């Protein structure tokens, strides 16, 4: 996984891994969730990938727009 830059300094996200049509996100509590084109959907995954690479806004986006709509809890 790649370290999340956390440019705002207060993110709940610590790392992420990009797949062709998915993103896995590790949170500060150690949990890892997979989001894919099926859940929450391709557009949301593309938005999450963009925010992850920018290092800003990913945690807030997940809280506001995705919530519990993940494909699978990995850890």
C-alpha positions in Angstrom: 0.0 0.0 0.0 1.0 3.5 -0.6 1.1 6.0 2.2 -1.6 8.7 2.0 0.0 12.1 2.1 -2.7 13.6 4.4 -2.1 17.2 3.3 -4.9 18.5 5.6 -3.2 16.8 8.6 -6.4 15.3 10.1 -7.4 12.4 7.8 -8.7 9.1 9.0 -6.9 7.5 6.0 -3.3 6.3 6.3 -2.7 4.3 3.1 -4.3 3.2 -0.2 -3.7 0.8 -3.0 -5.1 1.4 -6.5 -6.4 -1.4 -8.7 -7.6 -1.2 -12.3 -11.2 -0.6 -11.2 -10.8 -0.5 -7.4 -9.2 1.2 -4.5 -8.3 -0.3 -1.1 -8.1 2.1 1.8 -6.5 1.6 5.2 -7.8 3.7 8.0 -6.1 4.9 11.2 -7.7 2.0 13.2 -6.0 -0.5 10.9 -9.2 -1.5 9.1 -8.9 -1.9 5.3 -11.9 -1.6 2.9 -12.1 -2.4 -0.8 -14.2 -0.1 -3.0 -14.8 -1.2 -6.6 -16.8 -0.5 -9.7 -19.7 -2.5 -8.3 -19.8 -0.9 -4.9 -19.9 2.1 -4.6 -19.6 2.4 -8.4 -17.1 3.4 -11.1 -17.5 7.2 -10.7 -17.0 7.1 -7.0 -14.0 4.9 -7.3 -12.5 7.3 -9.9 -13.2 10.2 -7.5 -11.6 8.3 -4.6 -8.5 7.5 -6.7 -8.1 11.2 -7.7 -8.4 12.3 -4.0 -6.0 9.6 -2.8 -3.3 10.6 -5.3 -3.8 14.3 -4.4 -3.4 13.4 -0.7 -6.4 15.5 0.4 -10.1 15.0 0.9 -10.4 11.2 0.7 -11.6 10.6 4.3 -14.2 13.3 4.0 -15.4 12.0 0.6 -15.8 8.6 2.0 -17.7 9.9 5.1 -20.0 12.1 3.0 -20.6 10.2 -0.3 -19.7 6.5 0.2 -20.3 5.8 3.9 -20.8 2.0 4.3 -21.2 1.3 0.6 -17.9 -0.7 0.2 -17.4 -3.9 -1.7 -15.6 -5.8 1.1 -13.8 -5.4 4.4 -10.3 -6.8 4.0 -9.1 -6.3 7.5 
